[in-house]
Amino acid sequence: MNDAGIKTRFFSQKEGMFFLIIFIFVFAYFFPLRTIVAFGDDIQVAKAVEDVPTILGRFFGAYQVPRFRPVEQVVMVAEHYMFGKNLMAFFVFAVFIQSLNAYLLSRILSFFIQWRVLVVALCLVFAGSKFCYYNMTQLYNGAALEGLSMTWFMLFVYNAVRFLYESSIKKHLYYACLFAVLAMFTHERYLVLAGSFAVTVWFIYGMARVGVKDKLIVSLLCLGAIFINFQIKHSVLKSNFMTGTAGFAIDLDPKQIWGFFYDGLCSVFEINTGINVGIDFEHLSFGSLIVMKMLVGIVFVLIVLFGYLLVRNWKKDTSQSKISLAILFFMVSLLVATLCAASITVRLEQRWLQAPFASLIIIVALLFGTAQRYIPRNLNLAYLGIAVLFLIVDSNYLYGGYRNYYMKKTENYTIFFKQLIDEKKVDSTSPELYIVLPHRDGYTEVTLDWGLDGGVFFNYYGLNTKKLVFVGANDTIPAGKNAVSCPHLMD
């Protein structure tokens, strides 16, 4: 263990400068990809919050049924009051949350790695990850939902790992429990943290030194929070506990779950498969594809090699190696649990793989630290090279394919309609808007309807809400109706 991981103060001047470096990196990295026109979920959230008549109703999510995410709702409404329609302010807040998550990851990695440069490189791999694209572009709820959930996840892991190293300090055990519960009430997918912690606290070495009373309290707190979440959704909100994205009820289809799990695991290792995971191989250049295959091969070999070293030597060192093995087991269980949570859904999205990806980075860092104990050579530069490969491949995926995300295509349409508003080509009072398409197809119309939120988009930008009427280029438009010709922007 690297003692600096425990002894370094969170808010020292040196740590503050490190956080500033991360913030500048995240801001510069995602600035070209930022959202410049509100659309889709952002419009829905802004309008829904305004429509709730009471402040308490806004803060406690009267607009979020059937979901129950009170922590996200409080933060999201606070953002609404502070930032209004200032999209740059929302972006800066998203940068802050993403930078905070990367900084917290660096504090976890510092438990295992002494070389600060390698810690920085690995946390920047997460800071600029394609998995965090949603956090940075869905401005009203990206940071408040996925970003803040990851903040609690990082704090949960930090306190759990620190407790494994310092089991005499029980407060970290209870802090881990608290952050697991906060994560669950920010996004229900993270209930796996509380559920898995309630079980692993009884079995993992290091936690075995905890008394039965403390284990029982932690387990009851975690399971009790899950029960309360279930009861509120079932008895108060009258909603399905298994409610997925877009409000769809989730069916437990083992074949589909396994397919999503496989696609998600491959994506975490930078191998993109599946229809809904995101950016496919075709968006990587030939050179980047070769680098990706090298990276995957090297990481797999290192995991097997360093894992073997850890298991082989755990009996020789009754403290350090056993604790490292316990942390490895703990992080692998988190990787699997969070992957399962991302897979039990109606579709798989990149944003749901942030926790598994962070878990993988922590596992790799732990194994690097293990190698430093058992392999006499200094391999820091080789490890740094692996981190750089991760960053190269991930950035090639993101910058090579982000234009093909459905959200970016949708934004292209909303930018077009915002220009029409600015040029006063949309009647401010007309209740309808006829949208003339070069050729009609269901996918384009669904994209436009979602992006413009059924016409509420125009209300957000100061006009009346419009009823959207889609017509083809050869269709007849009734006399006197407000109509605009919309180009095809899906390619």
C-alpha positions in Angstrom: 0.0 0.0 0.0 1.1 3.6 -0.7 0.9 5.5 2.5 0.4 8.7 0.6 -3.0 7.5 -0.4 -4.0 7.8 3.2 -1.8 10.7 4.5 -2.4 13.2 1.7 -5.0 15.8 2.7 -8.0 16.2 0.4 -7.7 20.0 0.3 -4.0 20.7 0.5 -2.6 23.3 -1.9 -0.9 20.6 -3.9 -4.1 18.7 -4.3 -5.9 21.8 -5.2 -3.5 22.4 -8.1 -4.0 18.8 -9.2 -7.7 19.3 -9.3 -7.3 22.5 -11.3 -5.2 20.6 -13.9 -7.9 17.9 -14.2 -10.6 20.7 -14.5 -8.7 22.4 -17.3 -8.2 19.1 -19.1 -11.9 18.1 -18.9 -13.0 21.6 -20.0 -10.7 21.6 -23.0 -11.4 18.0 -23.9 -15.2 18.2 -24.0 -15.5 21.9 -25.1 -15.7 21.0 -28.8 -18.4 18.5 -28.0 -20.5 20.7 -25.8 -24.3 21.2 -26.3 -25.0 24.6 -27.7 -28.8 24.3 -28.0 -31.1 22.7 -25.4 -33.1 19.7 -26.7 -34.7 16.4 -25.8 -34.5 15.5 -22.1 -33.2 19.0 -21.3 -36.3 20.6 -22.6 -38.5 18.1 -20.9 -36.8 18.6 -17.5 -36.9 22.4 -17.7 -40.6 22.5 -18.7 -41.6 19.8 -16.2 -39.9 21.6 -13.3 -41.6 24.9 -14.2 -45.0 23.2 -14.5 -44.9 21.9 -10.8 -46.7 24.6 -8.8 -44.9 24.3 -5.5 -41.2 24.5 -4.5 -41.5 21.3 -2.5 -43.0 19.5 -5.4 -40.1 20.6 -7.6 -37.5 19.5 -5.1 -39.2 16.1 -4.4 -39.7 15.2 -8.0 -43.4 15.5 -8.6 -42.4 15.6 -12.3 -40.2 12.4 -12.2 -42.8 9.7 -11.5 -42.5 6.7 -12.0 -38.8 7.2 -11.0 -37.7 8.0 -7.5 -34.4 9.8 -7.5 -34.6 12.4 -4.8 -30.9 13.4 -4.7 -30.8 13.9 -8.4 -34.0 15.9 -8.3 -32.8 18.3 -5.5 -29.5 19.0 -7.4 -31.3 19.3 -10.8 -33.9 21.8 -9.4 -31.1 23.8 -7.7 -29.3 24.0 -11.1 -32.5 25.2 -12.7 -32.8 28.0 -10.1 -29.2 29.0 -10.3 -28.4 28.7 -14.0 -31.8 29.3 -15.7 -31.2 28.8 -19.5 -27.5 29.6 -19.3 -26.2 26.4 -21.1 -22.5 27.4 -20.5 -23.1 27.5 -16.8 -24.6 24.0 -17.0 -21.6 22.8 -19.0 -19.1 24.3 -16.4 -21.0 22.5 -13.6 -20.8 19.2 -15.6 -17.0 19.8 -16.0 -16.7 20.4 -12.2 -18.5 17.1 -11.4 -16.5 15.1 -14.0 -13.3 16.7 -12.6 -14.3 15.8 -9.1 -14.9 12.2 -10.0 -11.6 12.0 -11.7 -9.9 13.5 -8.7 -11.6 11.1 -6.3 -10.5 8.2 -8.6 -6.9 9.5 -8.2 -7.2 9.3 -4.5 -8.3 5.6 -4.8 -5.4 4.9 -7.2 -2.9 6.5 -4.8 -3.5 3.6 -2.4 -1.8 1.3 -4.8 0.6 3.4 -7.0 3.4 5.6 -5.7 4.3 7.3 -9.0 2.1 10.4 -9.3 2.5 10.6 -13.1 0.9 7.2 -13.5 -1.9 8.1 -11.2 -2.6 11.3 -13.2 -2.5 9.4 -16.5 -5.0 6.7 -15.3 -7.4 9.3 -13.8 -7.3 11.3 -17.1 -8.3 8.1 -18.9 -11.5 8.2 -16.9 -11.9 12.0 -17.1 -12.0 11.9 -20.9 -13.8 8.6 -21.3 -16.5 8.1 -24.0 -18.7 6.7 -21.3 -19.0 10.2 -19.8 -20.2 11.8 -23.0 -23.8 11.9 -21.8 -22.7 13.6 -18.5 -21.2 16.5 -20.5 -23.9 16.9 -23.2 -27.2 16.4 -21.4 -26.8 19.5 -19.5 -29.9 19.7 -17.3 -29.6 16.1 -15.9 -26.3 14.6 -17.2 -24.2 15.8 -14.3 -27.0 15.6 -11.7 -27.8 12.0 -12.6 -24.9 10.0 -14.0 -22.2 12.4 -12.9 -23.3 12.7 -9.3 -24.0 9.0 -9.1 -20.4 8.4 -10.0 -19.3 10.9 -7.3 -21.1 8.7 -4.6 -19.6 5.6 -6.3 -16.1 6.9 -6.0 -16.6 8.0 -2.4 -18.1 4.6 -1.6 -15.1 2.8 -3.1 -12.6 5.2 -1.4 -14.0 4.6 2.1 -14.4 0.8 1.6 -10.8 0.5 0.4 -9.5 2.7 3.2 -11.4 0.7 5.8 -9.8 -2.5 4.4 -6.4 -0.9 5.1 -7.4 0.6 8.4 -10.1 -1.6 9.9 -9.6 -0.1 13.3 -11.3 3.1 12.0 -14.9 2.1 11.8 -16.2 5.4 10.5 -15.0 4.5 6.9 -17.2 1.5 7.0 -20.3 3.6 7.8 -19.2 6.3 5.3 -19.1 3.6 2.6 -22.6 2.6 3.6 -23.8 6.2 3.5 -22.4 6.8 0.0 -23.9 3.5 -1.3 -27.3 4.7 -0.2 -26.8 8.2 -1.6 -25.9 6.6 -5.0 -29.1 4.5 -4.9 -31.3 7.5 -4.3 -29.6 9.4 -7.1 -30.0 6.6 -9.6 -31.8 3.3 -8.9 -29.2 1.3 -10.9 -26.7 1.9 -8.1 -28.8 -0.1 -5.6 -26.3 -2.9 -6.4 -23.7 -1.0 -4.3 -25.8 -1.3 -1.2 -26.9 -4.8 -2.0 -23.4 -6.1 -2.7 -22.0 -4.3 0.3 -24.6 -5.8 2.6 -23.3 -9.2 1.6 -19.5 -8.7 1.1 -19.1 -7.0 4.5 -19.5 -10.5 6.0 -16.9 -12.3 3.8 -14.1 -10.1 2.7 -10.8 -10.3 4.5 -10.1 -7.2 6.4 -13.8 -6.8 7.1 -13.6 -10.1 9.0 -12.0 -8.1 11.8 -15.2 -6.1 12.2 -17.5 -7.2 15.0 -20.8 -8.9 14.3 -22.7 -5.9 15.6 -21.2 -3.5 13.1 -21.6 -5.9 10.2 -25.3 -6.4 11.2 -25.9 -2.6 11.4 -24.3 -2.0 8.0 -26.2 -4.9 6.4 -29.5 -3.7 7.9 -28.9 -0.1 6.8 -28.1 -1.1 3.2 -31.0 -3.6 2.9 -33.4 -1.2 4.7 -32.6 1.6 2.2 -33.4 -0.8 -0.6 -36.7 -1.8 1.0 -37.6 1.9 1.5 -36.8 2.6 -2.1 -39.0 -0.3 -3.2 -41.9 0.7 -0.9 -42.0 4.3 -2.0 -42.1 3.3 -5.7 -44.6 0.5 -5.1 -46.9 2.0 -2.5 -46.6 5.8 -3.0 -45.7 6.3 -6.6 -47.6 3.2 -7.8 -44.9 2.4 -10.3 -43.0 -0.7 -11.3 -39.8 -1.2 -9.3 -38.1 -2.5 -12.5 -38.6 0.7 -14.6 -36.0 1.2 -17.3 -34.9 4.1 -19.4 -37.7 6.2 -21.0 -40.1 4.7 -18.5 -40.2 1.2 -20.1 -40.9 -1.8 -17.8 -38.1 -4.2 -17.8 -38.6 -7.9 -18.6 -36.1 -10.3 -17.2 -34.9 -12.0 -20.4 -31.8 -14.1 -19.6 -30.6 -14.2 -23.2 -31.0 -10.4 -23.6 -29.3 -9.7 -20.3 -26.4 -11.9 -21.2 -26.1 -10.2 -24.6 -26.0 -6.8 -23.0 -23.5 -8.0 -20.3 -21.2 -9.4 -23.0 -21.4 -6.2 -25.0 -20.8 -4.0 -21.9 -17.8 -6.0 -20.8 -16.2 -5.8 -24.3 -16.9 -2.1 -24.4 -15.2 -1.5 -21.0 -12.1 -3.2 -22.5 -12.5 -0.8 -25.5 -14.0 -3.5 -27.8 -17.3 -2.1 -29.0 -19.9 -4.7 -30.0 -23.7 -4.7 -30.2 -26.3 -2.5 -31.7 -26.9 -0.1 -28.9 -23.5 0.2 -27.2 -22.4 3.2 -29.2 -19.6 3.7 -31.6 -18.7 0.7 -33.7 -15.3 -0.5 -35.0 -15.9 1.3 -38.4 -15.4 4.6 -36.6 -11.8 3.7 -35.7 -9.0 4.3 -38.2 -6.9 1.2 -39.2 -4.0 2.4 -37.0 -6.3 3.0 -34.0 -7.8 -0.4 -34.5 -4.4 -2.0 -34.3 -3.6 0.0 -31.1 -6.9 -1.1 -29.6 -6.1 -4.8 -30.2 -2.6 -4.3 -28.7 -4.1 -2.6 -25.7 -6.7 -5.3 -25.1 -4.1 -8.1 -25.4 -1.6 -6.4 -23.1 -4.3 -5.6 -20.4 -5.6 -9.2 -20.5 -2.0 -10.6 -20.1 -1.2 -8.2 -17.3 -4.4 -9.1 -15.4 -3.7 -12.8 -15.6 0.0 -12.4 -14.7 -0.4 -9.9 -11.9 -3.4 -11.7 -10.5 -1.4 -14.9 -10.5 1.4 -13.2 -8.6 -1.1 -11.9 -6.0 -2.7 -15.2 -5.4 0.7 -17.1 -5.3 2.1 -14.8 -2.7 -0.8 -14.1 -0.5 0.2 -16.8 2.0 3.7 -15.4 2.3 2.4 -12.0 3.5 -0.4 -12.4 6.0 -1.3 -8.7 5.9 -0.5 -6.8 2.7 -1.2 -9.5 0.2 -4.4 -10.7 1.8 -5.7 -7.1 1.9 -4.7 -6.6 -1.7 -6.5 -9.9 -2.7 -9.5 -8.8 -0.7 -9.6 -5.4 -2.6 -9.2 -7.3 -5.9 -12.2 -9.5 -5.0 -14.2 -6.5 -3.9 -13.5 -4.5 -7.1 -14.2 -7.5 -9.4 -17.5 -8.0 -7.6 -18.3 -4.4 -8.1 -17.4 -4.6 -11.8 -19.7 -7.6 -12.2 -22.5 -6.1 -10.1 -22.5 -2.7 -11.9 -22.3 -4.5 -15.3 -25.3 -6.6 -14.4 -27.2 -3.4 -13.3 -26.4 -1.9 -16.7 -27.5 -5.1 -18.5 -30.9 -5.5 -16.9 -32.6 -3.0 -19.2 -34.4 -2.5 -22.5 -31.2 -1.3 -24.2 -27.6 -0.8 -23.4 -26.0 2.7 -23.4 -22.4 3.8 -22.9 -23.3 6.1 -20.0 -24.3 3.1 -17.9 -20.7 1.7 -18.1 -18.9 4.4 -16.2 -18.8 2.4 -12.9 -17.6 -0.8 -14.6 -14.9 1.2 -16.4 -13.8 2.9 -13.2 -13.7 -0.5 -11.5 -11.5 -1.8 -14.3 -9.1 1.1 -13.9 -8.9 0.5 -10.1 -8.2 -3.2 -10.7 -5.4 -2.4 -13.2 -3.9 0.1 -10.7 -4.1 -2.5 -7.9 -2.3 -5.1 -10.1 0.4 -2.5 -11.1 1.0 -2.0 -7.4 1.2 -5.8 -6.9 3.8 -6.1 -9.6 5.9 -3.4 -8.0 6.2 -5.6 -4.9 7.0 -8.9 -6.7 8.8 -7.8 -9.9 12.2 -6.1 -9.1 12.4 -4.1 -12.3 11.0 -0.6 -12.5 8.2 -0.9 -15.1 6.5 2.5 -14.5 7.1 3.7 -18.1 5.6 0.5 -19.4 2.5 1.1 -17.2 2.3 4.7 -18.3 2.4 3.5 -21.9 -0.7 1.3 -21.2 -2.6 4.3 -19.8 -1.7 6.4 -22.8 -2.9 3.6 -25.1 -6.2 3.6 -23.2 -6.5 7.3 -23.7 -5.6 7.2 -27.4 -8.1 4.4 -28.2 -10.9 6.0 -26.2 -10.5 9.4 -27.6 -10.4 8.0 -31.2 -13.7 6.3 -30.4 -15.2 9.5 -29.1 -13.9 12.0 -31.5 -14.2 9.6 -34.5 -17.8 8.7 -33.8 -19.6 11.2 -31.6 -21.3 12.7 -34.6 -23.0 9.3 -35.1 -24.6 9.4 -31.6 -28.3 9.8 -31.8 -28.0 12.8 -29.4 -25.6 14.6 -31.7 -27.8 14.0 -34.8 -30.8 15.3 -32.8 -28.9 18.4 -31.8 -28.1 19.1 -35.4 -31.8 19.3 -36.1 -32.5 21.5 -33.1 -29.6 23.9 -34.1 -31.3 24.2 -37.4 -34.7 25.1 -35.8 -33.0 27.5 -33.3 -31.5 29.3 -36.4 -35.0 29.5 -37.9 -36.3 31.1 -34.6 -33.4 33.6 -34.6 -34.2 34.5 -38.2 -37.9 34.9 -37.3 -38.9 32.3 -39.8 -41.2 30.5 -37.3 -44.5 32.2 -36.5 -44.4 33.1 -32.8 -48.2 32.6 -32.3 -49.1 29.8 -34.7 -50.3 26.7 -32.7 -48.9 24.4 -35.4 -45.7 24.0 -37.4 -45.7 22.0 -40.6 -42.2 20.4 -41.1 -41.5 19.5 -44.7 -39.1 16.6 -45.0 -37.3 15.6 -48.2 -38.7 12.1 -47.7 -40.7 10.9 -44.7 -39.3 8.1 -42.5 -40.3 7.1 -39.0 -36.8 7.3 -37.5 -36.3 11.0 -38.6 -39.8 11.9 -37.3 -39.2 10.3 -34.0 -35.9 12.0 -33.7 -37.4 15.4 -34.4 -40.3 14.8 -32.1 -38.0 13.9 -29.2 -35.5 16.6 -29.9 -38.2 19.3 -30.1 -40.1 17.7 -27.2 -43.3 17.5 -29.3 -43.1 21.3 -29.9 -42.2 22.5 -26.4 -38.8 23.4 -27.8 -40.3 26.6 -29.3 -41.9 27.5 -25.9 -38.4 27.2 -24.3 -37.0 29.7 -26.8 -39.8 32.2 -26.3 -42.5 31.2 -28.8 -45.8 29.3 -28.4 -45.7 25.6 -28.0 -46.2 24.1 -31.5 -48.0 21.0 -32.6 -45.6 19.3 -35.0 -47.1 18.1 -38.3 -44.7 16.2 -40.6 -45.3 16.2 -44.3 -43.4 15.1 -47.4 -42.0 17.4 -50.1 -44.9 16.6 -52.4 -47.7 16.9 -49.9 -50.1 19.7 -49.9 -50.0 22.2 -47.0 -53.2 24.0 -46.0 -53.3 27.6 -46.9 -52.1 30.0 -44.2 -50.3 27.4 -42.2 -46.8 28.0 -40.9 -44.4 25.6 -42.7 -40.6 25.2 -42.8 -38.5 22.9 -45.0 -36.2 20.7 -43.0 -33.1 19.2 -44.6 -32.0 15.6 -44.0 -29.4 15.7 -41.2 -29.3 12.0 -40.1 -26.3 10.9 -42.1 
